[in-house]
């Protein structure tokens, strides 16, 4: 299981729909803003927030970037 904590930047299996202007690619870096039974993540490109259960998050996470 991957080790992550509050403030960690993670990469999910599917990229977010927003695009990074510099590269033109889909953004795929998320910052963890809440930890508990549910986890809230925020897109580092457009600041969109998503909340999901820890079970779903653990299935969808690809790797911890920092």
Order of alpha helices (4+ residues) and beta strands (2+ residues): beta-beta-beta-beta-alpha-beta
